[in-house]
Amino acid sequence: MQEENRHTGESNPDRISLRFGPFRLLRSERMLLDGDRPVRVGGRAMDILLTLVEQPGHTFSHDELMSRVWPDTFVEDVNVRAHISALRRALGDAPGGQSYLVTIPGRGYRFVGSLSNETAAPVVVAAPPRAQPSAWPVHLGRAHGRNEIIARIQAQLPQQRLISIVGPGGIGKTTVASTVADAVGGAYPDGIQWVDLATLDRDDTVPAATAFALGLDNFATDPTSGIVTTLRDRRMLLILDCCERVVRGAARIADSVLRGAPHVHMLATSRERLRTAGEYVVRLPPLGAPVATGELTVEQAMEYPAVQLFVERATAVLDSFNLTEDNLPTVMRICSRLEGIALAIELAAGSLPAFGLEQLAHLLEGRLRLTASGRRTAQPRHQTMQATLDWSYGTLPESERLVLQHMSVFDGGADLAAIRAVAADAAIDPVAVVENLAQLVDKSLVAAEINGATVRYRLLDTTRSYALDKLTASGELPVVTRRHAEWFLQRLQALSAGESGNLNEYTADLANIRAALDWAASQDGDAAFTLTLTLACVALWMELSLLGECRSRVGIALALLDRAGARDSTTELMLRAALGTSLMYTSGPVEAAEALWTRVLELAEMFDDIQYQLRALYGLWLYKILVCEYRAALALAQHFQRVAQSSDGMPDLAAAHRLMSMALHYLGDQAGTRDEAQRSLQLPIAEDRRAQTARYGVDQNVGARVMLARSLWLLGFPDQAMEVAQASVDEAAEIGHANSTCLAVADGACLVAVWIGDVAASDRFAAMLADYAERHTLGVWRTYSSAMRGRVLAQNGGAPEGIALLRAALHDLRDTPHDIRFQLYLVWLAEALWIAGEFNDSLNAIDQTLERAERTEERWYLPELLRIRGELLIQQGDPDAIAAAQQHFAQSLHFAREQKARSWELRTAISIARVPSSGDDARASLRSVLDGFREGFETADLRAARRLLSELES
């Protein structure tokens, strides 16, 4: 039996050893020491090392090495490569990062380390242990977010003899495999053997590398049969790590072991599956990461594996780091940007000492290349993200590299048709693009995202940045970027022409469309193309209610047109019309909008373009409505009707009736409002409803329902009013048009809910309006939503908060002081102040609204204004208050009856009946008004009227 310890030299103290780096090579003992620790090197590998160090810097050919190491024996040259790979793993890198053993392509190998001779005394070291088959890489840290997958692999290992862990580079495949090995080691009597295939670049080297890992280092030909013979009776786990560069060779070894060694189970890690019989594939997804814009607490964020990993590594490199509420948004941005790639997150955290958190986030958003070094003990391919991507990219055939490069111009992925159109060129045809795309998906370099029948393909951001750099270096970026922009122009033109109706496809490609616009407007782009593409986008922006984006992009295009000196063109006509529409719904009725629409009308009449005449008249009508010039608005609506009749367009006539209904409503003709709204709804809806909505900024059917709901409530039909208002919201949501939904909620449903006293519905609609306005960047609707929430709060016991919101909304509207809703919100402020007991301020607000009503002829709310002023006079307690109040009530009744506004009449009748000096006539008048209602008996006003009558009669 070998002694536990032995001398490493003869008794001669003057024996010579060779030193290089941290190593000493004792030639006579055939021993390699790392410090005082023996390094396990096989017999044949030691022969090769001893041969190479004889002449440092000399290139030894394959033949020379084989004649030295295997004299008089025929062996395949794969044996040399296998043992060279083993030596490289044992020695690691020399100072400076270069390997001690260098391959000279086509010639052989040489040793390039700096050697020195030294005399060494006898050294006593522990005897090198017998090679254990259970040696596998030690995993440092936790496998964050992988517990479920690790448990699944553990559960499947007894039934599945080959499990492949598949995923992109840096995702954590080796970490999962080593964690599984830690967990299941006791289940295999003959242990676990790890075979590292990372350094191999030829399939025929896999058997030799596997044999060497198993301790079989003396074989003359293909060692596969020896491997199978050795493993035939063993009960062990064999792990083939990093198979992607030699996937065919790994598949052949795995197949041979499956057939010949029935008790051996295998794990494989690879970027792609082995595609061998009996393989069970586990795809490793990115680590879960929070949405960058989400609102989470520190505790909630730490439930995400990506954040856990970042915090663990950040704390390890910077002991002062601590995740707090203040830095949490930045950490979430970083983790979201890195898309759950474990290695990228580790490397980013490792860069904290150099950049700090905010600067790191900024650099990552600017496509920082993650070249910061990771752990020194990591495999070279895992020490930087660049190395990982170089590793993956280097394994691809040229055709797959081309497709990967061309895909980098897509922002947020694309469907197959787009990729085929953009990636194909003279070097690769569309059919080959599809074939290579399938290979890239299989190799985990492209993610296939399946949603029902739709499949989109996407590069992870780190891979996309890398591929984009390769495309830039190739000089092909301008050509491919133009093809990308031209493809989306073609798609958008089909949308504008009504040839493609699946809006979801366009929504998914918004990032690509924005990228195309950015390129077109850049120095590398094309001004003429920018104008064409911008025009093609207008229908989409209108459809998706992206009116803020429409305004800014169209503004850029018009600036280009002005610089080019092109005037009186159809392009100018269309661009100014788009800008006019977007301006009205994002900034309100600014004077620039009137000038825009006047110019559009002038151009449309010049070109005899009926449709743009209608759009211009609509824009001018909308401006007049919003600045409360209702007589002018009614005249424009009638002009619109005349032009629409000449176009033989029923949907345009429907729009004309809606425009007239709205003007009549504000002028106080509620019966006329109802009739015009009903006429609008009775006419056919446009065949291309989407195009008509894009033309006018809102859906005309939804708008007509809003006016019908308001007139029905005023005319004394509260139940029908709420039913129609809800129908307008449902219809707007069904067609998926945000601006129309905001109109239906703010001007219809929420308003009617406030009038009938349904606090819950008011609150629900106000929240809905705020959500839509925020998500779609509809600035003016945001202001309206603040007013709505203020009214609901005041109605619901929160008068101080409601007053603050209403005042803020009115302040925002003072830039457009004639805004159509200003009067309504001022009345709401007066009511909130009344509730809060601030009677003088409330009275001042009502007086302002009465002055506006007189100046603008805004009559629809006049009966209620007069009633509220009478109530406030009574609250002041002035001796002459009751007489003055009764005078206001009388005026209120007069205007309510003139407008046939039974709901205002009921409220005024209630106020009159509450006056202590009112007699039987007031009570009889209230009874008469109440008896005129045929519905709405559970609304707040009708309940109050019945309760008051009961009190008076008792």
N, C-alpha and C positions, 0 to 999 in steps of 0.2 A: 504493500500500500504506500502511496506517495505521502511523504511527510506534509504536515499542514503548512510549514514554512521551509524555505530552502534558500541557499545562497544563489545569487544570480551571476556568479562568476567563478572562475577557478581561483586557486589560492594566490595566483600571481596578481599583486595589486597594481601592476603597471599595464594591465590590459587596456586596449583602446576601445572607446565607444564613439559613435557618430551622433552629434547633436544638431537638430534643426527645430526652430521654434521651441515649443515646450517639450519636444520629444527627444528621447535618447534611443538609438538603435544599437543593441548589443549583438554584433554579427555572429560571434562564436556561439552564443546561446540562442540565436534566432529569436530574440525577444525585443519587443517594442514597448517602451515605457512612456507614459504621459505623466511627467513628474516622477513619482514613485509608484504610480499605478500601472499595472500591466494592461496593454491594449490587446484585445482578442483579435488576432489576425490568423487566417487559415494558412495551412502549409504552402499551398500554391501561391497565394497572395504574398506571403513572406518571400518566396523565391523571386517573384516579380520585383518586389521592393528592393531586395538586396541587389538584383541585377541593375536596376535603374540608378541606385545611389553609387554604383561603381564609377559611373561617368556622368556626374551632374551636368545637365545641359545638352547631353548627347541624345539624339533621337534613335530609339530602338524600334525596329520594325516588328510587325506581328511575327514574321518568320523567326527573327532573332530571339524574341521572347519565348516562342513556343519551343525552339530548339534547346533553350536553356532550361525551361521549366518542365517540359514534357519530352525529354530526349527519347528517341526510338519509339515514340507513341504518336499515333495520328489522332489529333483532336480538332474540333471545329474552332475557328478563330473567335467564336462567341465566348469560349471559355476565357480568353484573355480579357475581353470587354467586361465580363461578369466580375472577374477578380479586380480589375482596375476600378470599377464602380464601387466594390466593397472597400478597397483601400481609400478611395476618396471620402467615403462616408466615415471611415475610421479616423482619418487625418483632419478632416474639415478643411478650412481655408487658412492659407498663410497670412501673415500680417499684410494689410493692404487689400485683402479680399480675394486674392488669386489662389487657385488650387495649387497644391504642391505638385500634382501630376497633371501635365498638359497634353492634350491630344493634338497631334499635328496631322490635319486631314490628309489622307492618302499616303501618309508616311509611317506614322507610329506614335510612340509616346516618349516623353522625356520628363525627368525630375528637375524642377526649377527652384527648389528651396536652397537656402544658404546653409551649407554644411560646415561643421567644424569638428576636429578631432580633439578628444580629451582623454586624459587618464583618469580612470574611476576606481575608487576603492570598492571592495565587495559590497553589494547592496542586498539587504534582506527585505524581501517583499512577500506579501501574501501570495500564495499560489493562485494563479488565475482559476476562477471557478469553472466548473464544467458548463458548457453552453446550455442554457435553459431555453426550451421552446416557448416559455411564457414571457419572453422579453418583448415589451411593446412600448411605444413612446409614453412618457409620463405626461399626463395632462395637467397643466397648471390652471387653477381657477375653475369656476363652475361652468357647466354647459347651459347658459341662460336660455330659458324658453324652449328647451328641448326635452323636458321630462316626459311628455306624452309620447314623443317619437321614440325616445330611448326605451320606454316601457313597452311600446309596441314591438320594437325590434327584439327585445328580450323575450317577449311572449311568443314571437314567431320563430325564433332560432331553433327550438326543438323540432318544429314541423317543416321549416323551410331550410334546405341545406345550403342554399346560396342566396344571400340578401345583398343587394347592391344599394348603397346610399348614394344618391345622385343629386347634384346641384351645381350651381356656378362656382367659380373660384372664389375663395375667401368666405364662403357661406358657413363653413364649420363642419365639413364632412369628416375630417380626420378627428376632430374633437369629439364628435358623436361616437365614432368607431372606438376611440380609446376609452371613452366613458362606458360604453357597452362592455368592452373587454374587462375594465375594472370590476364591473358588476357581475359578470358571468364566469370569471376565472375558475371558481371552484367546481363548476359543472362539467369540466373537461379533465379527466384523469391525466391525459398526456399534455395538458397545458394549452397555451395559446401561442401561435407563432405569427409574428408580424413580418410581412414582406413589403419593403419599400421599393416601389417601382418608379419613383419620381425622377431618378437620374437616367432612366433608360429612354432611348429614342428609337429603338427598333424592336419590332414584335418578336424577332427570333432570339432576343436576349432575355426574355422573361423566364424561360425554363432554367437557365443558368443562375439567374438572380434568385429564383425560388429555391433551387437546390442549395445554393450557398447559404441562404437564410436557415435552411434545415440542417446545415452542417455537412452537406455532401459536396466536397470540393475536388473530387478526383473522378472525372468522368471523361470518356473519350469522345462521345458523340452527343446527340440530343439527350439531355438528362431526364426527359419527361418520364420514361419508363422507370428510371431509378427513383424518381419522386413518388410515383404511384406505388411502387414496391415498398418503399419506406413507410408510406402512410397507410398501407392497406389495412393493417390491424390496429391503427391508432384511433383513439377517441380524443379528438382535439379540435380546436378552432383555428382556422387559417385565415389571416386577414391580408388581403391584397390591397395595399393603399396606393392611391393616385394612379389609376389605371389608364387615364384618358390618352396619354401619348402612345401607349402600347395596348390599346383596347383589344385588338384582335389576338395578340399574344396572351393577354390575361384571360380572354374568353376561352382560348384553347386549353390553357392550364386548368382553368376552373372546370371545364367540361371533362377533362381527363381524370381529375380528382373525383368529380361527382360519379363517374362511371366505375372507377377502380378502387376507391377508398370509401366504403359505404358508411363509415362512422365519423368521417371528417365533415365538419360544417364550415362554411366560409362566409366572411363579410368582405365586400369589395367597396371601395370608395372611388368614385369616378364622376367626371363631368357628364358622362353619357352612360347609358346602360350597356351591359356586355352583350346582350342579345343572344344568350345561350339558353338551352333547354333547362327548365327548372328554376330560372332566375325569378326572384321576388324583388320588385323595385320599390324603394322608399325614397320619394322625392323630398328634399330638404327645402322648405320655404324660407324666405327671409325672416329675420326676427321681427316680432310684432313691434311696431313703433307708433307713437301717437301722431295724430294729424298736427301739422305745424301750427295751425291757427286755432287749435282746440283750447278750451278753457278747463284746465285740470288743476287739482291740488297736487302737492308734492307726493302725497301718499298714493293718489290715483295714478300719477305718472310712473311711479316706481313699480306698478303692476305690469308695465310693458318691458319685455326682455331687452329690447334695444337700449332703453334708459338704464336698466340694471347694469348691463355690460359697460356702458359709457361711464357710469358713476364708479363702478368697480375699478376700471382702468385709470380713470382720472384721479381717483383717490390714491392709487398706487404710485403715480408719477408726480403728484402734487398734493402733499399731505394737508395743505391748507384748503383744498377744494371741498366744498359742501354744497349739496343741492338744496336750493332755497326757493321760496316763492318768487324772488326777484330774478334769479338766473334760469329758472325753469323754462320760460318761453324760448330762450336761446338754446338750451339743451334739446328741447323738442324740435326746434328748427334743424339742428345738426343731425339728430337721429332720423328725422323725416327725410332730409336731403340725402342721407347715405342709404336709405331704403332697406334698412335691416340687414345689410351685409356685415357680418360679424367682424371680419378682418378690417374693413374700412372704419368701423366704429372704434376698434382697438387702436388703430393707427391715428385716428383723429384725436382720441383722448390722449394718446402719447405725445401729441403736438402741443398740448396745453401749456407746458412751461415755456415754449418758444413764442407762442402767439397770444395766449390769453383767450378767454371764451368768446368774446364778441368779435375779435379779429379773426378767430378761427372760423366762426359762422360766416363772416363776410367773405373770407377767402374760399370757403367751400361753395358758396353761392356763385362765386366767380370762377368755378371749375378748377379749384386748386388740385394739382396732382398730388395724391397722397404718397409722397416719397419719404416721409419721415420714417426712420428705422423703427421696426418693431423689436421684439425680443431677440437678443443675439443668438439665443439657442434655437430659434425657430428655423425651419427649413428655409433655404435661400429664397424659394418662390413665395414664402409667406412673410418675408421681412419688410417688404413694401407692397402697396397695392399695385404699383407699377410693375413690380416683378411678377405678381400673380397674373396680371393681364398679359404681360409679355409671354409668360408661360403658356397661357391658354391660346393666345393669338399664334404663337409659334407652331402649334400643332395643326393649324388649319391649312387645307389646300388653298391655292390661290383663288379659286372661284368662290369659296366661302368667305375668304377675306374681303373680296370685292363686295359681296352682298352685305356683309357686316359694316363695311365702310359706308356704303350708300344708304343703309338704314339709319346711320347716325344723323342724317338731316331731319328725320322725323322727330317732332317734339311731342311726347306723350303717346307714341306708338301710332299704328295705322292698320288698316285692313289689308287683305291680300292683294286686292286690285291696285291699291295705291303703291304698295311695295313693288309689285310686278312692273308697274309703269315707271317708277322712279329708278329702281335698281338696274333695270335692263339697259344695256348699251351695246356697242359693237363687240365688247369683250365677252358679254354673257347675255343670252337671249331670255325672253320671259319664261320659257319652260324651265330652263336651267335655274332661273331665280327661284322658282317654286321648289325645285329639288334641293337646292342649297339651303333655302330657308328651313325646310324640314330637318336638314342635318344640324343647323344651328340651334333649332329648338331642342333636338335630341341631345345636343351637347351642352345644354343649359346656358348658352350665351344669349339666346333670345327667349323671352317669356311669352307664352301663348295664353291669352286671357279669354276664356270662353264664357259668354253670357247668352244662354239660350242658343239661338241659331247664329249668333254673331261671334266671330273670332277676331281679336286684335292682337298684333304682335308688337312687342316693346322691348327695348334695351334698357337694362338697369342704368341708372344715371352714370355710375362710374364706368361701366362698359361703353356707354354712349360717348362720354368725354374722350375716352381712349380712342375709340374708332373714328371720332371726328378729327382728332389730331392726325391719325393716319391718313384720312381722306384729304386733309389740308396739305400734308406733306407730299401727297401724290400729285398735287396740282389740279385735281379734279373737282374740288369743292365748288367753284363757280358754276360749272356745267351741271352738276348734280343738284345744286340748290335751285337753279333755274328750272330744271325738270320738275322738282318738287313744287315750286310755285305755280308752274303751268298746269300741273295735274289738278291742284286745288282750285285754280281759276276755272278750269273745265267743269269741275263738280259744282261750283257756285253758280256758274252760268246755267247749268241744268236746273238748279233750284229756282233761279229767277224766272226761267222759262216754264216752270211747272212740270218739268220732266222727271223730277225725282221728289218723292213725297215723304221719305223717311227722315224726319227731323233729327232723330236720335243719332244717326250717322254723322250729321253735321255738328251736333253738339259735342260728340266725342272728338271731333277734329278741330275744335276751336284753337287749341294750342298750335297746331300745324298752320292754320289759317293766319294766326297772328304772326307766326314765324315768317310766313311767306310775305306778309305785309311789311314786316320789319326789314327783310332783305330787299324788297322792291324799293323801299324809301331810303335805303342806305347808299353810301357812295358806290358800292359795287352793283347796285340795282339799276332800275330802268324807270325813268319818270313816266313814260307813256304806259308802261305796264302797271305802275302804281295806280294810275287813274282808272284803268280798266278793272284791276283787281278790287279797288275800293268800291267802285260801282257795283260789282258783282256781289260784294259783301252786304250791301244795304238791306236786301231782302232778309238775309239771315239775322242781321242785327235787329231789325224791326220785329221779326218773328219771335226772337228770343228776348225781346225787350232790353237789349244791350244798348240802350240809347246814349249812355255816357260814352261808351266806346265808339259808337257811331259818330257822335259829335266830334270827338278828338281826331279820329281817323279821317273823316271827311274834311275837317279843317286843314289837315296836312295836305290832302289832295288839292283843295282849292288854292292853297298857297303855291303849290307846284304849278297849277294852271295859271295863276296870276303872274308868276315869274316867267312863264313861257309866252305871256302876252296873248293867250288865246281867249277871245271874248265872243259873246253871242253864239255860243256853241251848244249843241244838245248835251254835251258832257257837263258844261256849266249848269245847264237847266236841271239835270238830274242830281248833281251834287248839291246845289243850293236847296233843292226840295228836300233832300235827305237831311241836310243840316237844319233846315227850318223845323222839320218834324221832331228831330232829336232835341233841339234847343227848347222847344215849347214844353217838353215833358221832363227836362232835366233842370232848366234854369227858370222856368215859368215864363210869363208874358213880358220878356224884355223887349225894348224898342228894336233891337237888332232883328228880332223875328219878323216884325212887320215889314221892315225894309227887305229882308230876304224873300218873303212871299210876294211882295210887290214886284220884285225883279223876276221871280219865277213866273208870275202871271204874264208879265211883259214878254218874256221869252216864249212861253207856251202859246200866246196869241200870235207871235211872230211866226212860229213854226206850225200854227194851226193844230196844235196837239191838245185834243179834247181832254185826255186823261190828266195831263199836267195842269191844264186850266182848272180842272176839278180839284186837284191837289192844292193848287195855289189858293183857290177860293176857300177851300176847307181851312188851310193854314191861316188865312186872313180872318175867317169867321171865328176860328178858335182864339186868335189873338183878341179880337173884339169882345168875345165872351169873357175871356179871362181878365180883361181890363174894365169889364162891366159897362161896355158901350152896347147895350142890348138892342136898341133900335137899329144901329149900324149892323149888328150881327144878324138881325132878322132880314135886313135887306140883302146881305151877302148870302144867306141861306136861300132866299128866293132867286137870286142870281145863279147860285149853284143848281137849283132845281131846273132852271131854264136850260143851262148847259147840259145837265144830265138827260133831259128829255131829248135833246138833239143827238145824244149818243146812243139812244135806244138801250140803255143799260138799266134794267130793273134794280139791281143792287145799288147803283148810284142814286136812283130815285128813293130807295129806302133810306140811304144816307141823308138825302135832302130832307125827308120828313123828320128824321132824328134831329137834324140841325135846327129845324123850325120849332120842334117841340121844346128844345132846350131854351131857345131865345124867348118863346112864349112863357115858359115856366118862370123865368126870372122877372119878366114883365108883369107877372101876376095872373096870367090867363091859364088856370089849371085845367079847365075843361078842354081848351085848345091843346094844351100839353098832352093830355091823355089821348085825344083823338089822333094827333100827329104821331105819337109814339106807337099807337096801335096800327096806324096805316103803315108805318115802317116795318113792324113785325109781320104784317100780313103779306108783304112782298117777298119774292124768292130771295134766298141767301145766295151770295155769289158762288159760282161753281168753284172758283179758286179762292176760297175764303181767306187762305193764308196771304195771298197777294193783296187782297183788298185791305186786310188788317195792316199789312206792311205799308200800304199806300197812305192810310189815315192815322196810323199810330195806335189805334184802338179798334176792337171789333165792333162793327156798327150794330149788330144785333144785341150785344151785351149793353152797349150805350143806350139803345132804345128801351131796354128793360129797366135800366136805372131810372130813366125819366118817367116811365110808366109807374114804377114803384113809388116815387116821390109824389106824383100827382094823385095816385090812388089814396095815399095816406091823407093828403091835404083835403081831398074830396070826401073823406069820411069812410074809407074802406081799409082799416088797418090790417086786418088779417090777409086780405089780398095783397096789400102792399108788401108785407113781410114775405109772403109766398113768392111774389115776383122778384123781390130783392135777393132772396136766397137762390132763386133760379138763375139770376144774372151771375152770381158768384160761381155757382156750379158750372154754368156754361163756359165762363172764362177759364176756370180751372181745367175743364175738359179739353178745350182747344189749346191749353198750355201757353197762354199769352199773359205774361206777368203784368204788363201795363194795363191791359183790359181788366185783369183781376184787381189791381189797385183801384181802378175806377169803380168797379162793381162794389168793392168793399167800402171805400171812403165815401163815395157820393151816393151809394144806395143802401147796402145792408147795414152798415154801422149806424148811419144816420137814422134809418127807420127804427132800428133797435133802440136807439136813444129816445126817439119820439114815443114809442109804445111803452117805454120803461122797462125793457128787458135788460137788466144789468149784466147778467151772465153772457148773453149774446153780444152785447156792446163790448165787453171785455175781450171776448173771443175774436171778434172781428178786428178790434184795434190791434191786438197782438199779431194777427194774420197780416195786416197792412204793414206793420213795422218790419216783419220778417221779409216780406216780398220787396219792400223798398230797399232794405239793407242788402239783400242778396243780389239785387239787380242794379244797384247803384243809381236809383231813381231819386235824385236829391229832393225834388219838390214833394214827392210822396212821403219822404222821410219827415219833412216838416208837417205835413198833414197828419201823419201817424202820431206825432208828438201831441198835436192838438186833440186828436181822438182819445189818446190815453189820458190827457188832462181832464177831458170832460167825463170820462168814465170814473176816474179817481174822485172827482168832485161829487159825482152822483152817488158814489159808494162810500162816503164818509171820509175821504181824503182831500178835503178842500185845499189846504195849504200846498200840498204837492201838486194838485191839479192846477192851481193858480200859477205856480211856477212854470209848469209845462206849457200852459196856454200863453203865458206872457212870452216865453222863449219862442214859441211858434209864430206869434204875431210879430215879434222882433225880426225873425227871419223873413217874414213876408213884407216887411216895410220897404225892402229893396224893390218890391213890386206892389206898391200900396193899393193898387186897384184890383188885386187878386180876387177872383170870384168867391173864394171861401173866406176872405178876410172878415166880411160882415158876420157870417155865421159864427166864426171863432170868437169874434169880439162879443157877440151875444152870449156865447158859452162862458166867456170870462166874466161878463156881468152877472150871470147866474151863479158862478162859483163864488164870486165876491159877495153876493147876496147871501149864499149859504154860510159864508164865513163871518157874516155880520158887518161887512165893510160896505155900508149902504151908499155912502157918498161916492166912493170909487165905482161902485156898481152903476149908480145913476149917471156918472160921467161917461162910462163905457156905452151905456144905452143911448145917451145923447149923441155920441159919435156915430153910432150906427144909424140913427134917425137922419143925421145930416148927410151921411153917405147915401142912404136910400133916396133922399130928395134929389141929390145931385146926379145920381146914376140911373134913376128910375128903377131901382131894384125893389120891386114891390112884393115879391113872394113872401117875405118874412115880416112885412110891415104890420099886419094885425098883431103878431106876437110881440113885436117891439113896443107897440103902444100899450099892450096889456101889461108887459113887464114894467114899463115906466109907471103905469098907474099903481101897480102893487108896491113899487119902491116908494112912491109918494106917500102911500098909506103907512108904510113902515117908518117913515121919518117923523110922523106924528104932528105935522104942521096943522094948525087950525083949519086952514083952507084945503087940506090935503084931500079929504074925501070928495069934495066938489071937483077938484082938479083931476082926481083919479077917475071919477065917474065920467068926466069929459073924455079922458083917454080911452076908457072902456067903450064909450059910445062910438068913437072913431074906429076903434079896433073892430067892433061888430060890423060897422059899415063896410070896411074894406074886406073883411072875411066873407060877408055875404055877397059883395060885388065879385069876389074871386071864386065864389062857391066853395070856399075852403072851410068845410064843416068842422074839421078838427081844430082849426084856430077858433072858430065860433064857439065850440064847446068849452075850450079853455077860458075864453073871455066870459062866457056865461057863468062858469064856476066862480071866476073872480068877482063878478058883479053880485052873485048870490051870497058871497062871503061878507060883503059890506054890511055892517050891523044895521044901517038905516034902510037897506033894501027891503022891499015889501013883497007882497004876493006876486007882483008882476015879474020880479026877478026870478022867483022860484018857478013860476009858470013858464017863463022863457027857458030856463034850464031844463025843465021837464020836456018842453017841446023839442029842443035841440037833441036831447038824449034819445027821445023817441024816434028821431030821424035815423038813428044808427041801426043797421041790420046785422052788424058783426063787430068783432073786436071787444066783446064784453069783458074780457079778462085783461085788457090793457090798462095801464096805470090811470089814464085820464077817465076812462069810463067807470072804473072802480071808484075813483075819487068823486065823480059826479053822483053816483048812486049813494055813496056814503053821506055826502053833503045833503042830498035831498032827504034822506032818512032822518038826519039830524034836524033839519029845518021843519019837517012835517011832524016830528015828535015834540 
